[in-house]
Amino acid sequence: MRLYYSTASPYSRKVRIALIEQGILDQVEAVLVDPFNPPADLLAANPLSKIPTLMTDQGASLPDSSLILDYLQTHYKGLAPLPRGNGHWDARRVQQVAEGIIDAATAAMMERRKPESIVYLPTLDRQAEIIHRGIELLEQDAGALLATEGVSTLDITTGVALAYLDFKMPYLEWRPHAAALAQWYEIFMQRPSMQQTVPLPEDKK
């Protein structure tokens, strides 16, 4: 398999964590790329120039982190399954909230990349509000995280979302509003997979 990724991308980090947790990182050719200056082979694999993109051993291109996680969980062991029955949809709902937090934080960071004179402050305010509401929802469902045995895609997505907020938007100070979630995160952050995928200092820009 070949993975196109960026150390700055929380979506890439989700996949890299899964590969480590599954013990198959050594089966993947990891290609570090700049999505804003994409190489030809990334564009050939994914004309949208999105990262992460995973090329499977069968030559299929998977151009989305959640899709890649589904593929990895289907074909390789090592990730805890989400609950069955009604609990499955509850877990998927919480996971999608965490994904939405990543989306909102990424949108805010893209806005901040613009020249200061054209940064649209209402966009930043709206994304911050989305994040705060998302944290409130995750806090309400923190019990589902605390009760999970092993590491699931829900754990990975939630952990990456919170880590991305700490790295890119520490001024949001989410912990005082989410004590149970913060307790879970402090434990999860110590996992080798999280420690090995910490963004580089230059990724903070």
N, CA, C and O of each residue as an XYZ file, in Angstrom:
820
protein
N       0.841     -1.184      0.000
C       0.000      0.000      0.000
C       0.885      1.246      0.000
O       2.022      1.224      0.472
N       0.337      2.319     -0.537
C       1.038      3.607     -0.535
C       0.107      4.664      0.039
O      -1.041      4.792     -0.386
N       0.612      5.421      1.011
C      -0.172      6.472      1.656
C       0.441      7.827      1.366
O       1.600      8.073      1.699
N      -0.325      8.700      0.751
C       0.066     10.098      0.580
C      -0.478     10.864      1.784
O      -1.672     10.799      2.078
N       0.390     11.584      2.472
C      -0.033     12.210      3.715
C       0.746     13.494      3.964
O       1.724     13.798      3.281
N       0.281     14.237      4.968
C       0.986     15.417      5.462
C       1.009     15.346      6.977
O       0.012     14.965      7.592
N       2.120     15.704      7.587
C       2.198     15.699      9.051
C       1.283     16.754      9.665
O       0.907     16.648     10.832
N       0.924     17.771      8.881
C       0.072     18.849      9.392
C      -1.406     18.496      9.347
O      -2.216     19.158      9.996
N      -1.769     17.475      8.601
C      -3.174     17.146      8.356
C      -3.745     16.255      9.457
O      -3.224     15.164      9.689
N      -4.809     16.696     10.144
C      -5.443     15.815     11.132
C      -6.079     14.596     10.477
O      -6.167     13.535     11.095
N      -6.520     14.738      9.239
C      -7.105     13.605      8.525
C      -6.036     12.544      8.259
O      -6.288     11.348      8.408
N      -4.844     12.990      7.867
C      -3.733     12.055      7.700
C      -3.381     11.391      9.025
O      -3.075     10.200      9.071
N      -3.426     12.164     10.091
C      -3.058     11.611     11.396
C      -4.000     10.482     11.796
O      -3.555      9.492     12.375
N      -5.271     10.607     11.505
C      -6.220      9.527     11.794
C      -5.747      8.212     11.185
O      -5.736      7.176     11.849
N      -5.361      8.267      9.928
C      -4.951      7.057      9.216
C      -3.638      6.526      9.770
O      -3.490      5.318      9.958
N      -2.694      7.399     10.031
C      -1.397      6.965     10.551
C      -1.555      6.309     11.922
O      -0.884      5.320     12.214
N      -2.431      6.847     12.761
C      -2.694      6.243     14.064
C      -3.280      4.846     13.885
O      -2.863      3.904     14.558
N      -4.240      4.715     12.983
C      -4.851      3.401     12.743
C      -3.808      2.389     12.289
O      -3.806      1.250     12.757
N      -2.921      2.794     11.382
C      -1.886      1.885     10.880
C      -0.963      1.426     12.006
O      -0.561      0.264     12.049
N      -0.632      2.338     12.913
C       0.218      1.982     14.051
C      -0.519      1.042     14.995
O       0.035      0.034     15.433
N      -1.775      1.375     15.310
C      -2.556      0.533     16.220
C      -2.754     -0.869     15.645
O      -2.828     -1.844     16.393
N      -2.839     -0.970     14.331
C      -3.030     -2.267     13.690
C      -1.721     -3.013     13.449
O      -1.725     -4.180     13.056
N      -0.609     -2.336     13.684
C       0.683     -2.973     13.517
C       1.066     -3.224     12.075
O       1.808     -4.164     11.788
N       0.572     -2.400     11.159
C       0.849     -2.618      9.736
C       1.512     -1.412      9.084
O       1.539     -1.305      7.857
N       2.043     -0.511      9.889
C       2.677      0.675      9.317
C       3.827      0.289      8.396
O       4.083      0.965      7.399
N       4.526     -0.807      8.732
C       5.665     -1.215      7.912
C       5.239     -1.821      6.574
O       6.082     -2.091      5.719
N       3.940     -2.036      6.391
C       3.432     -2.554      5.120
C       3.028     -1.430      4.162
O       2.536     -1.682      3.062
N       3.242     -0.203      4.596
C       2.784      0.954      3.836
C       3.973      1.818      3.429
O       4.838      2.126      4.248
N       4.004      2.200      2.168
C       4.966      3.196      1.700
C       4.355      4.575      1.961
O       3.405      4.976      1.288
N       4.892      5.279      2.918
C       4.367      6.589      3.302
C       5.066      7.679      2.509
O       6.289      7.810      2.558
N       4.278      8.462      1.776
C       4.821      9.509      0.911
C       4.356     10.863      1.449
O       3.170     11.190      1.392
N       5.296     11.641      1.968
C       4.989     12.963      2.511
C       4.831     13.949      1.356
O       5.732     14.085      0.528
N       3.690     14.637      1.298
C       3.426     15.554      0.191
C       2.857     16.871      0.717
O       2.355     16.956      1.838
N       2.953     17.888     -0.129
C       2.327     19.182      0.127
C       1.092     19.274     -0.760
O       1.225     19.395     -1.978
N      -0.110     19.221     -0.180
C      -1.318     19.240     -1.012
C      -1.517     20.548     -1.764
O      -2.281     20.603     -2.727
N      -0.828     21.609     -1.323
C      -0.926     22.882     -2.026
C       0.053     22.965     -3.202
O      -0.005     23.887     -4.016
N       0.936     21.992     -3.268
C       1.867     21.877     -4.390
C       1.997     20.391     -4.717
O       3.068     19.807     -4.550
N       0.914     19.786     -5.179
C       0.853     18.324     -5.278
C       1.757     17.768     -6.374
O       1.826     18.323     -7.471
N       2.449     16.668     -6.073
C       3.249     16.009     -7.102
C       2.355     15.279     -8.096
O       1.178     15.037     -7.830
N       2.920     14.939     -9.222
C       2.138     14.314    -10.286
C       1.554     12.984     -9.858
O       0.433     12.652    -10.244
N       2.295     12.208     -9.062
C       1.763     10.894     -8.692
C       0.576     11.004     -7.746
O      -0.305     10.144     -7.775
N       0.526     12.054     -6.896
C      -0.662     12.260     -6.075
C      -1.853     12.626     -6.948
O      -2.951     12.109     -6.745
N      -1.651     13.507     -7.913
C      -2.741     13.901     -8.800
C      -3.227     12.717     -9.630
O      -4.414     12.621     -9.944
N      -2.317     11.823     -9.981
C      -2.720     10.630    -10.723
C      -3.566      9.718     -9.844
O      -4.525      9.106    -10.313
N      -3.206      9.631     -8.565
C      -3.955      8.792     -7.634
C      -5.258      9.454     -7.213
O      -6.263      8.778     -6.992
N      -5.238     10.782     -7.101
C      -6.403     11.520     -6.624
C      -6.408     12.907     -7.277
O      -5.748     13.822     -6.785
N      -7.142     13.068     -8.370
C      -7.170     14.359     -9.067
C      -7.639     15.522     -8.194
O      -7.387     16.683     -8.517
N      -8.328     15.212     -7.080
C      -8.772     16.273     -6.172
C      -7.640     16.784     -5.290
O      -7.807     17.783     -4.590
N      -6.492     16.116     -5.313
C      -5.323     16.506     -4.515
C      -5.641     16.535     -3.024
O      -5.163     17.402     -2.293
N      -6.452     15.578     -2.582
C      -6.794     15.493     -1.167
C      -5.854     14.525     -0.465
O      -5.448     13.506     -1.024
N      -5.519     14.867      0.769
C      -4.770     13.940      1.602
C      -5.550     13.715      2.895
O      -6.218     14.615      3.405
N      -5.447     12.493      3.407
C      -4.666     11.383      2.889
C      -5.354     10.709      1.699
O      -6.575     10.757      1.550
N      -4.545     10.095      0.876
C      -5.011      9.194     -0.167
C      -4.243      7.894     -0.020
O      -3.016      7.900      0.079
N      -4.959      6.783     -0.004
C      -4.332      5.475      0.111
C      -4.507      4.708     -1.193
O      -5.619      4.549     -1.695
N      -3.393      4.240     -1.725
C      -3.429      3.322     -2.856
C      -3.316      1.901     -2.306
O      -2.331      1.561     -1.650
N      -4.323      1.079     -2.575
C      -4.296     -0.282     -2.063
C      -3.380     -1.153     -2.910
O      -2.942     -0.751     -3.988
N      -3.099     -2.343     -2.412
C      -2.264     -3.278     -3.164
C      -2.936     -3.719     -4.453
O      -2.278     -4.211     -5.370
N      -4.256     -3.539     -4.521
C      -4.999     -3.887     -5.734
C      -5.080     -2.721     -6.717
O      -5.670     -2.850     -7.789
N      -4.482     -1.571     -6.347
C      -4.453     -0.427     -7.241
C      -5.621      0.517     -7.102
O      -5.755      1.450     -7.893
N      -6.479      0.296     -6.106
C      -7.611      1.190     -5.881
C      -7.144      2.431     -5.122
O      -6.265      2.347     -4.264
N      -7.730      3.570     -5.439
C      -7.410      4.826     -4.773
C      -8.525      5.178     -3.793
O      -9.688      5.289     -4.180
N      -8.164      5.352     -2.524
C      -9.129      5.720     -1.483
C      -8.809      7.140     -1.035
O      -7.797      7.359     -0.368
N      -9.670      8.132     -1.397
C      -9.303      9.543     -1.243
C      -9.907     10.252     -0.034
O     -10.154     11.457     -0.091
N     -10.150      9.525      1.060
C     -10.802     10.148      2.215
C     -10.410      9.371      3.464
O     -10.339      8.143      3.439
N     -10.156     10.081      4.550
C      -9.653      9.420      5.754
C     -10.660      8.439      6.345
O     -10.277      7.345      6.760
N     -11.930      8.804      6.391
C     -12.936      7.900      6.954
C     -13.101      6.662      6.080
O     -13.280      5.556      6.589
N     -13.042      6.850      4.767
C     -13.097      5.722      3.847
C     -11.900      4.804      4.064
O     -12.040      3.581      4.067
N     -10.726      5.396      4.245
C      -9.521      4.604      4.475
C      -9.640      3.816      5.780
O      -9.268      2.644      5.825
N     -10.150      4.442      6.836
C     -10.320      3.734      8.103
C     -11.268      2.554      7.943
O     -11.017      1.478      8.485
N     -12.357      2.748      7.204
C     -13.282      1.646      6.952
C     -12.576      0.506      6.221
O     -12.773     -0.666      6.541
N     -11.756      0.865      5.239
C     -11.021     -0.145      4.474
C     -10.054     -0.907      5.381
O      -9.995     -2.136      5.339
N      -9.304     -0.178      6.194
C      -8.333     -0.821      7.063
C      -9.010     -1.734      8.074
O      -8.521     -2.829      8.354
N     -10.130     -1.287      8.620
C     -10.818     -2.120      9.606
C     -11.421     -3.361      8.959
O     -11.515     -4.413      9.592
N     -11.827     -3.239      7.707
C     -12.410     -4.381      6.997
C     -11.355     -5.426      6.654
O     -11.625     -6.625      6.713
N     -10.172     -4.982      6.301
C      -9.159     -5.904      5.758
C      -8.054     -6.275      6.742
O      -7.302     -7.215      6.484
N      -7.936     -5.561      7.867
C      -6.858     -5.835      8.809
C      -7.402     -5.817     10.235
O      -8.381     -5.133     10.532
N      -6.753     -6.579     11.107
C      -7.146     -6.635     12.508
C      -6.475     -5.513     13.286
O      -5.597     -4.820     12.773
N      -6.905     -5.346     14.537
C      -6.215     -4.433     15.432
C      -7.029     -3.272     15.956
O      -6.655     -2.654     16.952
N      -8.150     -2.963     15.295
C      -9.021     -1.890     15.790
C     -10.258     -2.506     16.424
O     -10.823     -3.473     15.912
N     -10.663     -1.933     17.536
C     -11.868     -2.420     18.206
C     -13.094     -2.085     17.365
O     -13.190     -0.978     16.835
N     -14.034     -3.024     17.233
C     -15.245     -2.724     16.466
C     -16.155     -1.780     17.240
O     -16.128     -1.752     18.470
N     -16.946     -1.021     16.526
C     -17.973     -0.212     17.170
C     -19.090     -1.132     17.654
O     -19.234     -2.245     17.149
N     -19.878     -0.682     18.625
C     -20.960     -1.533     19.135
C     -21.917     -1.953     18.029
O     -21.982     -1.328     16.971
N     -22.650     -3.012     18.293
C     -23.671     -3.473     17.356
C     -25.029     -2.926     17.764
O     -25.175     -2.323     18.828
N     -26.018     -3.142     16.912
C     -27.385     -2.718     17.213
C     -27.512     -1.215     17.288
O     -26.834     -0.484     16.565
N     -28.392     -0.753     18.176
C     -28.611      0.691     18.305
C     -27.348      1.419     18.756
O     -27.138      2.583     18.414
N     -26.512      0.728     19.525
C     -25.274      1.336     19.995
C     -24.336      1.681     18.865
O     -23.509      2.584     18.990
N     -24.458      0.961     17.749
C     -23.597      1.248     16.601
C     -23.873      2.642     16.063
O     -22.947      3.397     15.766
N     -25.141      2.978     15.941
C     -25.490      4.281     15.369
C     -25.206      5.398     16.343
O     -24.899      6.516     15.927
N     -25.299      5.124     17.633
C     -24.898      6.124     18.624
C     -23.407      6.422     18.492
O     -22.991      7.581     18.519
N     -22.606      5.364     18.350
C     -21.160      5.551     18.221
C     -20.816      6.284     16.929
O     -19.949      7.158     16.919
N     -21.495      5.927     15.840
C     -21.235      6.603     14.570
C     -21.622      8.072     14.647
O     -20.953      8.928     14.068
N     -22.709      8.361     15.367
C     -23.139      9.753     15.525
C     -22.075     10.553     16.271
O     -21.722     11.658     15.860
N     -21.561      9.992     17.375
C     -20.535     10.683     18.145
C     -19.273     10.855     17.304
O     -18.628     11.902     17.347
N     -18.928      9.822     16.541
C     -17.745      9.911     15.683
C     -17.902     11.017     14.651
O     -16.938     11.715     14.334
N     -19.107     11.180     14.128
C     -19.318     12.218     13.135
C     -19.247     13.610     13.750
O     -18.838     14.565     13.089
N     -19.646     13.725     15.013
C     -19.472     15.008     15.720
C     -17.989     15.345     15.817
O     -17.589     16.481     15.564
N     -17.172     14.355     16.183
C     -15.729     14.582     16.265
C     -15.157     14.954     14.895
O     -14.298     15.829     14.791
N     -15.634     14.289     13.857
C     -15.193     14.623     12.500
C     -15.574     16.055     12.152
O     -14.807     16.769     11.506
N     -16.769     16.474     12.585
C     -17.218     17.834     12.327
C     -16.362     18.874     13.022
O     -16.164     19.972     12.501
N     -15.851     18.529     14.204
C     -14.937     19.434     14.906
C     -13.651     19.604     14.100
O     -13.140     20.716     13.968
N     -13.131     18.499     13.563
C     -11.947     18.593     12.708
C     -12.238     19.462     11.496
O     -11.423     20.307     11.125
N     -13.396     19.261     10.877
C     -13.765     20.043      9.691
C     -13.827     21.533     10.020
O     -13.324     22.363      9.263
N     -14.449     21.867     11.156
C     -14.595     23.276     11.536
C     -13.239     23.902     11.850
O     -12.965     25.033     11.447
N     -12.394     23.168     12.568
C     -11.070     23.694     12.899
C     -10.227     23.876     11.637
O      -9.489     24.852     11.512
N     -10.343     22.933     10.708
C      -9.601     23.048      9.448
C     -10.084     24.250      8.640
O      -9.281     24.979      8.058
N     -11.397     24.451      8.609
C     -11.944     25.602      7.892
C     -11.445     26.908      8.496
O     -11.139     27.854      7.771
N     -11.363     26.960      9.824
C     -10.854     28.160     10.480
C      -9.384     28.396     10.129
O      -8.969     29.530      9.888
N      -8.606     27.316     10.102
C      -7.193     27.459      9.761
C      -7.006     27.903      8.303
O      -6.098     28.680      8.006
N      -7.853     27.419      7.401
C      -7.775     27.840      6.006
C      -8.106     29.325      5.879
O      -7.499     30.030      5.073
N      -9.051     29.793      6.661
C      -9.392     31.216      6.644
C      -8.221     32.050      7.147
O      -7.949     33.128      6.619
N      -7.530     31.552      8.164
C      -6.399     32.285      8.728
C      -5.188     32.303      7.808
O      -4.282     33.116      7.992
N      -5.161     31.419      6.823
C      -4.051     31.417      5.858
C      -4.135     32.586      4.885
O      -3.158     32.917      4.212
N      -5.296     33.202      4.816
C      -5.468     34.326      3.903
C      -4.683     35.543      4.410
O      -4.369     35.621      5.598
N      -4.367     36.483      3.531
C      -3.792     37.753      3.994
C      -4.700     38.387      5.040
O      -5.924     38.367      4.909
N      -4.097     38.944      6.067
C      -4.868     39.461      7.191
C      -5.956     40.434      6.762
O      -7.007     40.502      7.399
N      -5.721     41.191      5.693
C      -6.676     42.210      5.263
C      -7.981     41.622      4.734
O      -8.993     42.320      4.681
N      -7.972     40.334      4.339
C      -9.191     39.744      3.779
C      -9.709     38.561      4.605
O     -10.626     37.860      4.177
N      -9.125     38.340      5.783
C      -9.674     37.309      6.667
C     -11.080     37.731      7.085
O     -11.295     38.860      7.527
N     -12.038     36.805      6.940
C     -13.437     37.123      7.240
C     -13.731     36.658      8.665
O     -13.933     35.467      8.901
N     -13.757     37.584      9.603
C     -13.889     37.251     11.014
C     -15.175     36.482     11.337
O     -15.137     35.582     12.176
N     -16.317     36.801     10.702
C     -17.520     36.012     10.991
C     -17.343     34.520     10.705
O     -17.951     33.686     11.375
N     -16.517     34.180      9.718
C     -16.237     32.772      9.455
C     -15.512     32.147     10.638
O     -15.850     31.037     11.051
N     -14.529     32.837     11.186
C     -13.798     32.328     12.342
C     -14.716     32.176     13.548
O     -14.632     31.190     14.280
N     -15.588     33.153     13.750
C     -16.526     33.085     14.871
C     -17.478     31.903     14.718
O     -17.768     31.194     15.682
N     -17.958     31.703     13.492
C     -18.900     30.605     13.254
C     -18.235     29.252     13.498
O     -18.834     28.367     14.108
N     -17.007     29.089     13.027
C     -16.323     27.813     13.236
C     -16.044     27.578     14.716
O     -16.135     26.444     15.187
N     -15.705     28.629     15.452
C     -15.481     28.489     16.896
C     -16.757     28.059     17.603
O     -16.722     27.229     18.511
N     -17.882     28.625     17.184
C     -19.166     28.239     17.779
C     -19.486     26.775     17.482
O     -19.966     26.048     18.352
N     -19.221     26.357     16.267
C     -19.442     24.953     15.899
C     -18.594     24.040     16.781
O     -19.074     23.020     17.276
N     -17.346     24.409     16.969
C     -16.443     23.596     17.784
C     -16.931     23.512     19.215
O     -16.950     22.429     19.798
N     -17.323     24.628     19.787
C     -17.806     24.632     21.175
C     -19.041     23.744     21.323
O     -19.152     22.986     22.287
N     -19.970     23.838     20.364
C     -21.162     22.983     20.438
C     -20.780     21.509     20.277
O     -21.351     20.636     20.930
N     -19.816     21.247     19.410
C     -19.359     19.874     19.232
C     -18.724     19.318     20.496
O     -18.959     18.164     20.855
N     -17.925     20.127     21.168
C     -17.312     19.688     22.422
C     -18.387     19.378     23.458
O     -18.273     18.395     24.190
N     -19.418     20.194     23.528
C     -20.514     19.944     24.468
C     -21.167     18.598     24.192
O     -21.484     17.856     25.121
N     -21.367     18.283     22.918
C     -21.970     17.002     22.567
C     -21.047     15.842     22.913
O     -21.500     14.817     23.423
N     -19.751     15.997     22.637
C     -18.807     14.935     22.983
C     -18.754     14.723     24.493
O     -18.653     13.588     24.960
N     -18.821     15.807     25.253
C     -18.806     15.680     26.702
C     -20.018     14.896     27.191
O     -19.908     14.078     28.104
N     -21.162     15.147     26.587
C     -22.373     14.415     26.968
C     -22.232     12.921     26.700
O     -22.817     12.100     27.407
N     -21.457     12.572     25.680
C     -21.314     11.174     25.281
C     -19.949     10.614     25.661
O     -19.532      9.583     25.131
N     -19.246     11.287     26.580
C     -17.909     10.827     26.949
C     -17.928      9.430     27.548
O     -16.938      8.701     27.479
N     -19.059      9.061     28.136
C     -19.174      7.723     28.711
C     -18.954      6.636     27.684
O     -18.390      5.587     27.993
N     -19.397      6.884     26.462
C     -19.214      5.894     25.393
C     -17.735      5.708     25.090
O     -17.300      4.603     24.767
N     -16.957      6.786     25.194
C     -15.515      6.688     24.974
C     -14.830      5.971     26.140
O     -13.976      5.108     25.937
N     -15.210      6.335     27.340
C     -14.578      5.771     28.518
C     -14.858      4.280     28.658
O     -14.069      3.543     29.251
N     -15.995      3.840     28.105
C     -16.389      2.438     28.248
C     -15.841      1.550     27.147
O     -15.973      0.328     27.220
N     -15.224      2.141     26.124
C     -14.741      1.367     24.984
C     -13.503      0.567     25.342
O     -12.566      1.097     25.938
N     -13.499     -0.718     24.977
C     -12.310     -1.549     25.158
C     -11.511     -1.532     23.859
O     -12.076     -1.681     22.775
N     -10.195     -1.350     23.972
C      -9.381     -1.254     22.775
C      -9.508      0.122     22.146
O     -10.064      1.044     22.742
N      -8.991      0.246     20.946
C      -9.013      1.518     20.216
C      -9.870      1.357     18.974
O      -9.617      0.494     18.134
N     -10.880      2.193     18.873
C     -11.812      2.152     17.748
C     -11.630      3.374     16.867
O     -10.886      4.292     17.214
N     -12.306      3.387     15.731
C     -12.287      4.574     14.877
C     -12.908      5.768     15.589
O     -12.542      6.910     15.312
N     -13.844      5.520     16.503
C     -14.413      6.591     17.317
C     -13.345      7.207     18.202
O     -13.242      8.430     18.289
N     -12.550      6.375     18.858
C     -11.469      6.882     19.707
C     -10.473      7.697     18.887
O     -10.077      8.794     19.281
N     -10.075      7.145     17.743
C      -9.068      7.808     16.909
C      -9.567      9.170     16.448
O      -8.845     10.162     16.555
N     -10.790      9.229     15.937
C     -11.325     10.486     15.409
C     -11.462     11.523     16.517
O     -11.142     12.695     16.317
N     -11.939     11.094     17.686
C     -12.093     12.017     18.809
C     -10.732     12.499     19.312
O     -10.545     13.690     19.561
N      -9.795     11.584     19.458
C      -8.471     11.959     19.930
C      -7.786     12.946     19.003
O      -7.171     13.912     19.454
N      -7.896     12.696     17.700
C      -7.268     13.596     16.726
C      -7.947     14.964     16.741
O      -7.275     15.989     16.637
N      -9.258     14.987     16.868
C      -9.979     16.267     16.912
C      -9.494     17.122     18.081
O      -9.219     18.310     17.913
N      -9.391     16.525     19.252
C      -8.966     17.284     20.432
C      -7.506     17.699     20.335
O      -7.139     18.804     20.733
N      -6.674     16.806     19.804
C      -5.260     17.145     19.634
C      -5.080     18.294     18.646
O      -4.211     19.147     18.828
N      -5.903     18.311     17.602
C      -5.804     19.379     16.608
C      -6.210     20.718     17.216
O      -5.607     21.746     16.910
N      -7.221     20.712     18.071
C      -7.602     21.945     18.760
C      -6.461     22.435     19.649
O      -6.159     23.628     19.667
N      -5.831     21.528     20.380
C      -4.706     21.911     21.242
C      -3.567     22.508     20.420
O      -2.921     23.468     20.840
N      -3.332     21.931     19.253
C      -2.189     22.332     18.442
C      -2.438     23.638     17.696
O      -1.567     24.507     17.656
N      -3.608     23.777     17.114
C      -3.892     24.915     16.240
C      -4.734     26.011     16.896
O      -4.615     27.181     16.533
N      -5.585     25.644     17.859
C      -6.514     26.623     18.425
C      -6.545     26.522     19.948
O      -7.623     26.380     20.525
N      -5.396     26.592     20.613
C      -5.377     26.442     22.074
C      -6.164     27.524     22.803
O      -6.585     27.337     23.945
N      -6.356     28.648     22.138
C      -7.089     29.758     22.760
C      -8.557     29.415     22.998
O      -9.236     30.136     23.729
N      -9.059     28.350     22.411
C     -10.460     27.962     22.636
C     -10.674     27.361     24.024
O     -11.790     27.378     24.543
N      -9.602     26.830     24.626
C      -9.645     26.331     26.011
C     -10.882     25.459     26.251
O     -11.775     25.826     27.015
N     -10.920     24.310     25.592
C     -12.100     23.446     25.652
C     -12.209     22.643     26.953
O     -13.309     22.224     27.315
N     -11.109     22.422     27.658
C     -11.121     21.524     28.815
C     -12.043     21.958     29.952
O     -12.732     21.109     30.516
N     -12.089     23.257     30.319
C     -12.969     23.636     31.433
C     -14.440     23.308     31.191
O     -15.226     23.242     32.136
N     -14.809     23.104     29.936
C     -16.203     22.825     29.615
C     -16.456     21.332     29.379
O     -17.573     20.935     29.046
N     -15.412     20.504     29.553
C     -15.553     19.084     29.210
C     -14.622     18.252     30.084
O     -13.629     17.707     29.602
N     -14.947     18.158     31.373
C     -14.050     17.500     32.329
C     -13.889     16.011     32.029
O     -12.773     15.492     32.060
N     -14.991     15.320     31.740
C     -14.909     13.880     31.478
C     -14.155     13.613     30.185
O     -13.354     12.681     30.104
N     -14.412     14.424     29.188
C     -13.726     14.280     27.902
C     -12.228     14.539     28.071
O     -11.401     13.830     27.497
N     -11.890     15.549     28.853
C     -10.482     15.864     29.104
C      -9.787     14.721     29.824
O      -8.629     14.416     29.541
N     -10.499     14.082     30.763
C      -9.929     12.945     31.484
C      -9.617     11.807     30.512
O      -8.536     11.219     30.567
N     -10.553     11.499     29.630
C     -10.324     10.445     28.636
C      -9.157     10.814     27.716
O      -8.313      9.972     27.410
N      -9.114     12.057     27.285
C      -8.100     12.489     26.322
C      -6.697     12.407     26.907
O      -5.765     11.998     26.216
N      -6.536     12.786     28.153
C      -5.210     12.763     28.767
C      -4.648     11.341     28.783
O      -3.440     11.150     28.647
N      -5.509     10.357     28.946
C      -5.078      8.959     28.901
C      -4.776      8.540     27.468
O      -3.746      7.925     27.193
N      -5.686      8.882     26.559
C      -5.533      8.455     25.167
C      -4.304      9.100     24.528
O      -3.648      8.482     23.690
N      -3.991     10.321     24.912
C      -2.869     11.044     24.319
C      -1.538     10.357     24.609
O      -0.559     10.589     23.900
N      -1.488      9.516     25.638
C      -0.244      8.841     25.998
C       0.020      7.599     25.153
O       1.089      6.999     25.268
N      -0.917      7.205     24.319
C      -0.711      6.019     23.482
C       0.461      6.262     22.523
O       0.610      7.369     22.006
N       1.286      5.253     22.283
C       2.400      5.421     21.348
C       1.961      5.933     19.977
O       2.678      6.707     19.343
N       0.796      5.505     19.523
C       0.325      5.946     18.202
C       0.070      7.446     18.165
O       0.287      8.087     17.137
N      -0.384      8.004     19.269
C      -0.582      9.451     19.334
C       0.755     10.171     19.452
O       0.967     11.202     18.814
N       1.656      9.630     20.268
C       2.957     10.266     20.468
C       3.805     10.245     19.183
O       4.561     11.178     18.913
N       3.669      9.185     18.413
C       4.476      9.050     17.200
C       3.964      9.889     16.034
O       4.647     10.026     15.019
N       2.773     10.445     16.174
C       2.182     11.202     15.068
C       1.959     12.670     15.412
O       1.190     13.356     14.739
N       2.626     13.154     16.452
C       2.511     14.572     16.824
C       2.998     15.431     15.651
O       4.057     15.155     15.089
N       2.249     16.456     15.281
C       2.695     17.325     14.177
C       4.046     17.977     14.471
O       4.445     18.125     15.626
N       4.730     18.358     13.412
C       6.022     19.023     13.548
C       5.814     20.485     13.963
O       4.757     21.055     13.692
N       6.806     21.096     14.616
C       6.662     22.502     15.027
C       6.306     23.418     13.861
O       5.511     24.344     14.020
N       6.890     23.165     12.687
C       6.597     24.022     11.532
C       5.178     23.843     11.002
O       4.713     24.646     10.193
N       4.487     22.797     11.452
C       3.105     22.580     11.025
C       2.144     23.538     11.721
O       0.976     23.630     11.343
N       2.622     24.240     12.723
C       1.747     25.116     13.507
C       1.323     26.350     12.724
O       0.358     27.021     13.090
N       2.046     26.651     11.641
C       1.756     27.849     10.851
C       0.375     27.749     10.216
O      -0.048     28.666      9.512
